Amino acid sequence: MTAALNERREDVPEELTSSVDTLTAVLRAVEEPDTSPQDRQAVTDSAQDVDSTLKVISDDGTPGKVREQLTALVKQVTATLKAGQETDVRPEDRSRVFLVVKRTTPALKMVGDPETPPKLRGQAKTLINNVNKGAEQNQGSGEEGLATLWTSSGAEPLADPDIPKGLREDVGEESTRVSKHIRQASDPESSPQERDEARQEMREGTARMRDAQEEAAAARDRPDASLGKAAEVCTNAIFAAVQERKLSKGLKDVTPQSWDSAGVKDFWKASDEGNDLLDVRAQLQNDEHTHAPFEVARLITNLAEVVPQKDLTVTLAGKPAAHCKQTAVYLDRQGITAGDWLTTQDW
């Protein structure tokens, strides 16, 4: 990826060369062995999206206004990645910042696509900018950091052409509104009173944003996936979005005893192994990489306690949340209840 960016650097406008250098530096930093695999993947995925955007910016056929918008967004995204990589950022907050960037950079394509309806393009631009600026300022910490993660989930339905346009616009409207409050609540130059007022507006707006994301998610067809595949997608999304301390506490009853002495540093990835088993890969506190089989039913029922139904969509984004609900449907047929994930709408 760094080699591709070095080549791209020769073609981009001069004002973006420093952003390309920043992105390259972050990519090199996450190659260090103490970086969690999830953080490394999040930065790599974001870099690929930015690289595609740089190609659009360098294209002579791209309208000047669009080029200007994309240039500003690339600057902001790379600044956010740099902020997340700062040494004083706690690892769990760093992961949150990187995930926010990963969730929003795919929407850069919407901004550069001439076929995107103007209202959706404007919403995508505002959401990417505000969410990333907020993450740069709050560095993934505190109430604002969590709200930033939740708001970044709106980028997925906003960019999904399979969701009715009206519902996408509703998600865009509520998400961009919350993103503005996050930005002000996270701004060190705002007065304490301004931050308090913005924080209250952020809380109130989050409820409306949650409803809009839920309605958009409900408009999708159910995932066509087996129990194992649905559980795999669901589990990986939770591993990426939920902080490790909360995961370790929630999964203590199903974690292999051989992992307990060192402790888990990073629940990384789950893979469908068939026979109602997931192979879970993890990085231990001693930096050892290991894996073990987990029973789908036991793992999912514990994860359902970690992320309740009301937080599924805003925490994971719509498609992964739908896989969690589909997993719960399969388990319910076996007489196993996955927390409160199933509602009357899921029958």
SULQUI-V45952 format. One line per field, one symbol per residue. ss: DSSP state (2 for helix, 1 for strand, 0 for the rest). A space follows every 50 residues. Layout:
ss->???
//
This chain:
ss->02222222200002222222222222222000000022222222222222 22222222000002222222222222222222222000002222222222 22222002222200000222222222222222222222000222222222 22022222000000222222222222222222222200000222222222 22222222222222222200000000222222222222222002222222 00000022220001111111111100111111110000111111122222 22222200222222220222222222222222200000000002220
//
